[in-house]
């Protein structure tokens, strides 16, 4: 993101197809992109609501909790081992001893040197401080912090219409390159294994409501892939942190985009 780019950050290109029916060497790019768009919506939402949140300590603290969840989801995406996440999934060798980073190149690793992860942790510390002392909250400082972090994360996600010389992470996930280096079966197995890892290492009361409340089904009705049993649990999961999802851009139960007054 350059100095002329403003919020809201534009979303990355996707497709409406059922990714489960696609060759995994093609679908992995869009699995990753859909999650990135959910995170972009989260950043856009925090930026927008920063100065709109009501002057009430209770409401402010609930909004700050929401902002922390957005940060947590970004951290999970950066360091997690799920294909909609980044670092470990791309750097860990598969059963054949080959890491996707070696196949796709260094552009596939967003968290180069750990700077991005450290930046989001610094943003979280600011938010924690405001929660401890709500009277010190500054919407301008929150917006500035979001902008500072977004400049790094968005540069990695999207090449700003070709103005940057290096490939972005999304662009690095080339289906033709993957097809020459790994089978559909092998990559699909990696994705399935890491989906299981994510389910066992995440708080589902945050993860599933977040994804559902930051994905517009008008772009794809197939993502995220959730079992009927999982969808039945959504209303109950949402109630655990109901005050948090009041600030989400999309209703996680009805999947309708909210209209802000």
C-alpha positions, 0 to 999 in steps of 0.5 A: 500500500502506498501513501495515496491508498486509503481505506477501505482497502480493496478486496482481492479477486476471487471466484464463486466456484466450489473449491472442494470440487477443484484440483487443490493446486488451483483451489489453494490460491482461493482458499488463501484469498478468501481468508485474506478478504475476511481479514481485509474486511476486519481491518476496514471495519476496525478503521471505520468504527474507530471513530463511530463507536459510542462514547460508552465505556461498556460499548467501547470495551466491547469494540476493543474486544472485537478489534483484538479478535481481528488482530488474533485472526491476522496472527493466526493467518500469519503463523498458522499451519492451515492453508488459509494461513501462512507461515508453517503451512508453506514452510513445513515439508510434506511427507515427501520432504518438500516444502511449498516455500521451496516450490513457490519461492519466498513470496509465499511467506508473508511473515518474512523475518517476523516483522508483520507478526511483531507489528500486529502484536504491537497494535494489540498492546495499544488496544489492551492499554485502552481497555485498561484505561478507556478514558485514554482511547483515541480513535485517531491513534487506533486508525494510525496504528491500523494504517501502519500495520496495513501498509505492511500486510497489504503490500504482501497481499496485493501488488497494487495493480502491478506497481511493485516488482515482486510477486505477492503471496497470492500471485506466487500460488501458481497452479501450473508451478504446483502441478509440476512439483506436487500431485493433487492428492498430496496437496489435498492431503496436506490441506486436510491435515492442516484443517484438522490442526486448525480445528484442534488449536483454535477457539471455535467460539471465535474462529467460526463466527469470525469467518462467517461474519467477514465473508460475503456469501454473494462472492461465493456461497461455498466458502467456508466449507462447513458441515451441516452439523457445524452450521447448526452450532453457529447460533450457539457459538455466536452467543458466547461472544455476542457483544463482539459480533455486534461490530462485525460487518456481516451477521454470522447467523443470517449471513446478511451484510449489515447496514450501518446507520 
